[in-house]
Structure formats: C-alpha cells, structure tokens
Amino acid sequence: MTNYRERLWPAPWLFISTALVIPASLLVFLPIDTTAGVVVAIVLYLACVGGLLLGSPVIEVTASEFRAGRATLPLSIVGTVEAFEGEEARAERGPRLDARTWLLIRGWVSPVVKIQNLDERDSAPYWVVSTRHPEAVVAAISAATQRA
C-alpha cells in the first residue's frame, strides 16, 4: 500500500532549453544532407526528452519504507522528518549540508525534505530529497510510522 507517490518530472523550461539541440545538429548536418540533418535533429531531441523522462526518479512512502529513486530507507530507522521550502531549502541543499548526506535532489524542484537516518551502520546521518510537496511527504511518513 502506497501512502504517497511523486515523480520528479523535469520542469517545462528544461524541455524548451533542450530543444537547442535541434538548431545545433541542423547546423552540423544540413551542409552534408538536408534529409539527414532534419532526421538527426529530430532523433537527438527525442533522445534528450526520453532521457529526461526516463531519468525522473520516483519518491514513494509505503507502510514500511521510504523510497527515493532506487534507494530505500526502512521506516523503522527513520528519525525526525522536516520539510523545507524557499531560502531554507536552499540552505539545506548548500551551506548546512553535511558532506556525508545521501542526496536525491533535482535543480528544477526547490523544496526538500530532510529525513534523519538512525542506522548506526550507515555513514549518512540523513537524507535530503527534492519534492514538490514536502509537507505531504512529512505527513505520509508520520502516518506510516504511527501505524507501524
């Protein structure tokens, strides 16, 4: 049973800026062959878009664990969970960041959650994970740990 699920889709501006591969490839291939230039431009743009979409991680809270991308953190070893937005989120991703922290951050998603890791065998004291809805993630983790 999933309490919360979110995919960190790229922001629209990223797809627009990726479209710059089209004129760049046309500039290189049009002098060789017009058809090849257009085909290469389209294929390269679609490959960029596909890479962005396939590389979008999923954040999920289940009854027993927190998943961020391919990594999982059992809720039994989760300590405090905090939500940060705006300037506070920037500080958590930067100046206040412990070098040992496990990160799943995306530049196009500003808010983050900070999840304390109580596993003494793990060198990461906490996780910092990008999310568009930090309060919902905190609520889902709290609800799941209370039920357990």
C-alpha positions in Angstrom: 0.0 0.0 0.0 1.4 3.4 -1.0 0.8 6.4 1.2 2.5 8.9 -1.1 3.9 8.8 -4.6 5.5 11.5 -6.7 7.6 11.5 -9.8 10.1 14.4 -10.1 9.2 15.3 -13.7 11.5 17.9 -15.4 10.3 21.5 -15.5 8.9 22.7 -18.8 11.8 25.1 -19.3 14.1 22.1 -19.4 12.4 20.7 -22.5 12.5 24.1 -24.2 16.2 24.6 -23.5 16.9 21.0 -24.6 15.4 22.0 -28.0 18.6 23.9 -28.6 20.0 20.6 -29.8 17.8 20.9 -32.9 19.5 24.0 -34.5 22.9 22.8 -33.3 22.5 19.5 -35.2 21.0 21.2 -38.2 24.0 23.5 -38.3 26.3 20.5 -38.5 24.3 18.1 -40.7 22.4 20.4 -43.2 25.5 21.1 -45.3 26.0 17.3 -45.7 22.4 16.4 -46.5 19.1 18.1 -45.8 17.2 15.0 -45.0 19.9 13.6 -42.8 20.1 17.0 -40.9 16.4 17.0 -40.2 16.3 13.3 -39.2 19.3 13.7 -36.9 17.9 16.8 -35.3 14.6 15.1 -34.5 16.2 11.9 -33.2 18.6 13.8 -31.0 15.8 16.0 -29.5 13.6 12.9 -28.9 16.6 11.1 -27.2 17.1 14.1 -24.9 13.4 14.2 -24.0 13.4 10.5 -23.5 16.4 10.7 -21.2 14.8 13.4 -19.2 11.6 11.5 -18.7 13.2 8.1 -18.0 15.7 9.7 -15.6 12.9 11.2 -13.5 13.0 9.5 -10.1 10.0 8.5 -8.0 9.6 9.3 -4.4 7.3 6.9 -2.5 6.2 6.3 1.1 4.8 2.8 1.8 3.7 1.2 5.0 7.2 0.0 5.7 9.7 2.2 3.8 10.6 5.4 2.1 11.9 5.1 -1.5 13.7 7.8 -3.4 14.7 6.7 -6.8 16.3 3.2 -6.4 17.3 3.7 -2.7 15.1 2.6 0.2 15.1 3.6 3.8 13.1 1.4 6.2 10.7 3.5 8.3 12.0 1.6 11.4 15.3 3.6 11.2 13.7 7.0 10.3 14.1 9.7 12.9 12.9 13.2 12.5 11.5 14.4 9.2 11.5 18.0 8.2 10.1 20.0 5.3 12.0 23.0 3.8 10.9 25.5 1.1 12.4 28.7 -0.3 15.6 30.0 1.3 15.5 27.3 4.0 15.5 24.6 1.3 18.5 26.3 -0.5 20.4 26.3 2.8 19.7 22.6 3.4 21.0 21.8 -0.1 24.0 24.0 0.3 25.6 25.7 3.4 24.0 23.5 6.0 24.6 20.2 4.1 26.7 17.6 5.8 29.2 16.0 3.3 28.0 12.5 4.3 24.4 13.2 3.4 22.6 10.9 1.0 21.1 13.2 -1.7 18.4 12.9 -4.4 18.0 16.5 -5.5 16.8 18.0 -8.8 17.7 21.5 -9.7 14.2 22.2 -11.1 12.5 21.2 -7.8 13.3 23.7 -5.0 11.6 22.2 -1.9 13.2 19.4 0.0 12.6 17.0 2.9 15.3 16.1 5.4 15.0 12.6 6.8 17.1 11.6 9.8 18.7 8.1 9.3 19.1 6.3 12.7 21.0 3.3 11.3 24.4 3.4 13.1 26.0 1.2 10.4 25.1 3.8 7.7 27.5 6.7 7.3 24.8 9.0 6.0 23.3 10.9 9.0 20.3 12.0 7.0 18.8 12.1 3.5 17.9 15.2 1.6 15.3 14.6 -1.1 13.7 17.1 -3.5 9.9 17.1 -3.6 7.3 19.4 -4.9 5.1 18.7 -1.8 7.4 18.5 1.2 4.5 18.7 3.8 2.7 15.8 2.2 5.8 13.7 2.4 6.3 14.5 6.0 2.6 13.7 6.7 2.8 10.4 4.8 6.0 9.3 6.7 4.4 10.3 10.0 1.2 8.5 9.3 3.1 5.3 8.2 5.4 5.3 11.3 2.4 5.8 13.6 0.6 2.8 12.1 3.7 0.5 12.4 
